[in-house]
Amino acid sequence: MLQANCPNCGGQISFRWSSAVQTTCPFCRSILVRHDVDLRRVGVVSDLPPSTSAVQLGTEGRYKGTPFVVVGRIIYEYDRGTWNEWHIRLGDDSAWLSDALAEYAVSRRLDTPTNVPAAAKLHVGQQFTFGGVPFTLARVTTASYRGVEGELPFEYWDKSKITFADLDSKDGRFATLDYSDPEPLLFVGEYQEFDQLQFSNLREIEGW
Amino acid sequence: MVAPRVKGLNCPRCGAAIELRSGELAQTVACPSCAAILDAKDPNLRVLQEFTGKMRYQPRIPLGTRGTLKGDQYEVIGFQVRGIRVDDVDYRWNEYLLWNPYKGFRYLTEYDGHWNDVVVVKNTPEEKEGGRQPTVGYLGETFRHFQTATAKTQFVLGEFPWEIRLGDTAETRDFVSPPHMLSEETTADERTWSLGTYVTPQYIWQAFKLPGTPPAPRGVYADQPDANAAGAGSLGKIFRLFAAIIVALFVVRQITARRDLVLRQVYSVASHNPDSTAFVTPVFALAGRTSNVRLTLETDLENNWAYFSLALINEQTGTAYDFGREVSYYHGYDDGAWSEGSRTDRATIPTVPSGQYYLRVQPELGSDGERPMNFLLTVQRDMPGVAFFAIALGLLAVPPLFAAFRHHAFEQMRWRESDYAPLSSDDE
């Protein structure tokens, strides 16, 4: 396990994922960006809302037989509440476990095809083919970045409003276009039942 | 840990205590006392909408009750009454929002004592084109369209993880494949599909340990399975088994019947005086185990009748089987050829032991004609019959036919509440 010290408070930072680009200090909540072995403090996490997710950093599970561990998190807020994108180390890869009101899905980043339109040109019903699977644009959501925690595969600490495009396929897969960068990021995944994911080390929720 | 599980708050309108059971997830909460809809995200629970309706409803499962469904614990956190209007008639049902912080949300619906256990489905069901009645496919099951309506929220209690207001409307389309129902709800923002499974009221009462007995369901609900259909299925199986046995017995009987021809004689009757016509046949042997004896009379009657007093008599024991047969045959021509009766008659004596027998025959010739009558008398032993097997099959078919009729009536009641109601005189 890669270890370093927080440049702000000196606390020991342990990386669960060696390729992490960004992490947060669990002691002083500094947001730290990694360059080789050096950590640079770029900001501080504002107070996170009380967690509503059963998942936490360090939660383990399996996705289609491959073990994963939760290493980081982005919290988004939109007009219907918040949802969590948990960054997971799935085998040796980076992937995402989203938890929206205890509906779970696992997705992976794919290379964005060149024919994806700009955020302003999205409209519901548009058809796309990603990785050979046809997708239909179901809704466009604007969310704001609410906070981060733990290790992420990219620098993600100064975002504000982000446009998301949600796409459905007929075989139960979904895709998300994330317009937080000028070049949209494409994630393709599948919904999962709680029991399918074989969780361990979940957060204890009082009374349950 | 001593942290409270629920946030302690008060309704800004009436002061009643408000609990937020799903914590940060709650977006709106309706006061359990005054039913005002409050902003759960606001620290002071700003009033979003007052309840001005006349009817208040009491959930049958109180808010905060925990129950076990499919092995997982769920807590009732929200309750709403929704309604649709069809042909100027209002139909209302209750919806319970259940929550488990690990497993997520689940719903229960209740209409006229009928309950459904409902989950949101993530994969969009596949719409199938064509036909008067659309269908959708989901996980290999085909659902038939039942009803399209506009559902309106009429009453709300407790908390919801989304914005909810009195008067909210959604276009609903219900598709059924008992005991399942797929429902599509479309609002301005989104379209969701949910899958309901019909459950008995007793199941709900046990799951939530509710006191007393549940109200009995009335009528037939859209996705209610016909409880007798399983019984009808096993009735059908029993019928097929016994029918096969009867047919097998019939075949065996056809193969093994002796069909002995024991007597074949021609007689003639000229006298109309029955006292002078009696005679006895030669003695014949009836062999084998106790079985039937068939007697056939073939006459040459012409517009006349004859009555035969008959006795089959055992030569050794004197046992007699007495019986009478009437034969009559008339025919003619007015406005076309007509005929009535038959020249031939046949009778079967069911169980006759073996032995030496003769027949005593006393024909009485009707006086309508002057001609004498000739007749051929045939006696056969151990003839296979059809009647017994036909009657047995017919009786055997009564319970499954009755069950099929009942199932048909059940389905009629189901579809009477749908957009595909069969036309009937009692339609309002």
Interface residues (C-beta under 8 A of the other chain):
Chain A: P49 P50 S51 T52 A54 D79 R80 G81 T82 L101 A102 E103 R139 D168 K170 D171 G172 Y191 F194 L202 I205 E206 G207 W208
Chain B: M1 A3 R5 S22 G23 E24 L25 Q27 Q73 N100 P101 Y102 K103 G104 F105 V120 K122 N123 T124 E126 P161 W162 E163 D189 E190
